[in-house]
Amino acid sequence: ADLGLATVDVVLGLAPDSNLFPLFHAGVPLSKFLPPTRYGFSILPASSGASAMLNLSTGQKLELLESMDGLEESLDYLIVDTGAGINDNVLQLVLASTETVVVTTPEPTAILDAYALVKTINKHESAPPIRVVMNKADSKREAENAIFGFQGIIRKYLSKDVEALGYVLSDPEVSRSIKRQMPILLSHPGGPTARCIFGVAQALARLEPEEPRPQSTLSRFFSRLRR
């Protein structure tokens, strides 16, 4: 959902025939550009360099989510990877989600940006649970200290608890895997980054649902965004 600078297809070595742009401008059905991958999941390619995608109207966002509602039976998880920063696209998608994972690094500037995002989200009554992952840490000790410090800041100034899902250690293999256009869990599965990512995934999978509701997950997502 980095609607102007989307690159997940490039990282995965894919060349999709289309992207989200035709959904809004040519009436092309969503199923036409939801390509599966050889890794066991599908992606919904956004677009790169299309200025019209940078500021979607609320109606266009609802159109997107409504078109996704029919995919419920084929999905176990829907992961929305927003762009960096705080803008209407990011905020509305975060508020529509059932879980929010803030990914930051131990650098002070990154911690400040993450705090600003949590502060903005926290102003809304419908804010989802927020959790944190510390990325690009040089060591376990640095990661844990950074998480502890971030949680302390949030608790002190926002009176809110933010659960840690884990951390991801730095690894030169990440850069190499991007150049190979292959997920690091396949290119270097025994490395520190891959093991950490797998741990975060396990932590996410263990989370209890937000609350039992008769609605489908995507219907809830749609309803929350509409509100």
Solvent accessible surface area in square Angstrom, and as a share of the most:
residue,aa,sasa,rsa
1,A,38,0.30
2,D,56,0.29
3,L,13,0.06
4,G,5,0.05
5,L,125,0.62
6,A,17,0.13
7,T,75,0.44
8,V,70,0.40
9,D,27,0.14
10,V,82,0.47
11,V,56,0.32
12,L,12,0.06
13,G,35,0.34
14,L,40,0.20
15,A,96,0.75
16,P,36,0.23
17,D,153,0.79
18,S,37,0.24
19,N,43,0.22
20,L,6,0.03
21,F,72,0.30
22,P,27,0.17
23,L,12,0.06
24,F,28,0.12
25,H,94,0.42
26,A,72,0.56
27,G,62,0.60
28,V,44,0.25
29,P,76,0.48
30,L,9,0.05
31,S,84,0.54
32,K,145,0.62
33,F,5,0.02
34,L,44,0.22
35,P,34,0.22
36,P,107,0.67
37,T,18,0.11
38,R,166,0.60
39,Y,44,0.17
40,G,77,0.74
41,F,94,0.39
42,S,50,0.33
43,I,14,0.07
44,L,47,0.23
45,P,4,0.02
46,A,10,0.08
47,S,6,0.04
48,S,75,0.49
49,G,70,0.67
50,A,24,0.18
51,S,87,0.56
52,A,53,0.41
53,M,0,0.00
54,L,89,0.44
55,N,131,0.67
56,L,11,0.06
57,S,61,0.39
58,T,70,0.41
59,G,47,0.45
60,Q,46,0.20
61,K,12,0.05
62,L,37,0.18
63,E,74,0.33
64,L,19,0.09
65,L,6,0.03
66,E,112,0.50
67,S,41,0.26
68,M,13,0.06
69,D,50,0.26
70,G,72,0.69
71,L,33,0.17
72,E,49,0.22
73,E,166,0.75
74,S,89,0.57
75,L,58,0.29
76,D,136,0.70
77,Y,145,0.55
78,L,61,0.30
79,I,146,0.74
80,V,53,0.30
81,D,106,0.55
82,T,42,0.24
83,G,15,0.15
84,A,101,0.78
85,G,49,0.47
86,I,76,0.39
87,N,78,0.40
88,D,101,0.52
89,N,17,0.08
90,V,5,0.03
91,L,27,0.14
92,Q,55,0.25
93,L,19,0.09
94,V,12,0.07
95,L,24,0.12
96,A,0,0.00
97,S,18,0.12
98,T,28,0.16
99,E,47,0.21
100,T,10,0.06
101,V,52,0.30
102,V,8,0.05
103,V,92,0.53
104,T,7,0.04
105,T,25,0.15
106,P,32,0.20
107,E,105,0.47
108,P,112,0.71
109,T,96,0.56
110,A,23,0.18
111,I,24,0.12
112,L,118,0.59
113,D,98,0.51
114,A,6,0.05
115,Y,40,0.15
116,A,38,0.30
117,L,30,0.15
118,V,0,0.00
119,K,90,0.38
120,T,31,0.18
121,I,0,0.00
122,N,53,0.27
123,K,147,0.62
124,H,72,0.32
125,E,187,0.84
126,S,52,0.34
127,A,29,0.23
128,P,3,0.02
129,P,53,0.33
130,I,8,0.04
131,R,31,0.11
132,V,0,0.00
133,V,7,0.04
134,M,0,0.00
135,N,40,0.20
136,K,132,0.56
137,A,0,0.00
138,D,115,0.60
139,S,48,0.31
140,K,114,0.48
141,R,189,0.69
142,E,61,0.28
143,A,0,0.00
144,E,79,0.36
145,N,90,0.46
146,A,19,0.14
147,I,15,0.07
148,F,157,0.65
149,G,34,0.32
150,F,1,0.01
151,Q,33,0.15
152,G,28,0.27
153,I,64,0.33
154,I,0,0.00
155,R,120,0.44
156,K,149,0.63
157,Y,134,0.51
158,L,28,0.14
159,S,103,0.66
160,K,45,0.19
161,D,107,0.55
162,V,3,0.02
163,E,84,0.38
164,A,37,0.29
165,L,12,0.06
166,G,21,0.20
167,Y,47,0.18
168,V,16,0.09
169,L,39,0.19
170,S,54,0.35
171,D,17,0.09
172,P,93,0.59
173,E,27,0.12
174,V,54,0.31
175,S,55,0.35
176,R,108,0.40
177,S,5,0.03
178,I,90,0.46
179,K,159,0.68
180,R,125,0.46
181,Q,71,0.32
182,M,69,0.31
183,P,32,0.20
184,I,17,0.09
185,L,67,0.33
186,L,105,0.52
187,S,27,0.18
188,H,64,0.29
189,P,86,0.54
190,G,53,0.51
191,G,3,0.03
192,P,44,0.28
193,T,4,0.02
194,A,3,0.02
195,R,146,0.53
196,C,21,0.13
197,I,61,0.31
198,F,114,0.48
199,G,31,0.30
200,V,19,0.11
201,A,50,0.39
202,Q,83,0.37
203,A,16,0.12
204,L,61,0.30
205,A,63,0.49
206,R,169,0.62
207,L,43,0.22
208,E,140,0.63
209,P,103,0.65
210,E,52,0.23
211,E,80,0.36
212,P,134,0.84
213,R,73,0.26
214,P,146,0.92
215,Q,76,0.34
216,S,35,0.22
217,T,58,0.34
218,L,5,0.02
219,S,25,0.16
220,R,26,0.10
221,F,12,0.05
222,F,35,0.15
223,S,13,0.09
224,R,21,0.08
225,L,16,0.08
226,R,143,0.52
227,R,184,0.67
